């Protein structure tokens, strides 16, 4: 089953993303743990990190970095619980 899709993303402080999903939920995803992986190395640049956009069923940066949709939805925290 495909998780809810992101409709909108907003960059927050400290490498966090506020995501509005198509089911109406607003969740916060913390990217800090991902930044340790070589695939996400460029995202340590805050200016580049801020270029994130919604792309299909997930979020993506211009050089192809993206997040598994299941990871994005299942490991983000509802904003009201944050």
C-alpha positions in Angstrom: 0.0 0.0 0.0 1.3 3.4 -0.9 1.5 5.8 2.1 -0.2 9.2 1.9 1.6 11.5 -0.5 3.1 14.8 0.4 1.4 17.8 -1.1 3.5 20.6 0.4 6.9 20.8 2.2 8.3 23.6 4.3 11.9 23.6 5.6 12.2 24.2 9.4 15.3 24.9 11.5 17.7 22.1 12.4 17.2 20.0 9.3 13.5 19.3 9.9 10.8 19.3 7.3 7.1 20.1 7.8 5.1 18.1 5.4 1.4 18.3 4.5 0.1 15.0 3.3 -2.8 14.4 1.0 -4.8 12.8 3.9 -4.7 16.2 5.6 -2.1 15.3 8.2 0.8 17.7 8.9 3.9 16.0 10.1 7.5 16.8 11.0 10.3 14.7 9.6 13.8 15.1 11.1 16.5 14.6 8.5 19.5 14.7 10.9 19.9 11.0 11.0 19.9 10.8 7.2 22.7 13.3 6.9 25.2 10.8 8.2 24.7 8.6 5.1 26.9 9.3 2.1 23.8 9.6 -0.2 22.6 12.7 1.7 26.1 14.3 2.0 25.2 17.4 0.0 22.2 18.1 2.2 24.5 19.2 5.0 24.7 22.5 3.0 21.8 24.4 4.4 21.2 26.3 1.2 21.0 23.1 -0.8 18.8 21.5 1.9 16.3 24.3 1.4 15.8 23.4 -2.3 13.6 20.3 -1.4 10.4 19.9 -3.3 7.5 17.6 -3.6 8.1 15.0 -6.4 5.5 12.3 -7.1 5.0 10.2 -3.9 7.9 11.7 -2.0 10.3 14.6 -1.5 13.3 15.3 -3.7 16.4 17.5 -4.1 17.7 18.6 -7.5 20.6 16.1 -7.6 18.3 13.2 -7.0 18.4 12.8 -3.3 15.0 11.6 -2.1 13.4 9.8 0.8 11.6 6.4 0.7 7.8 7.3 1.0 7.3 4.7 3.7 10.2 6.2 5.7 8.9 9.7 5.2 5.4 9.1 6.4 5.9 6.4 9.0 8.9 8.1 10.8 7.6 11.6 10.9 5.7 13.0 13.9 2.3 14.6 13.8 2.8 18.3 14.2 0.3 18.4 17.1 2.4 15.8 18.9 5.7 17.5 18.2 
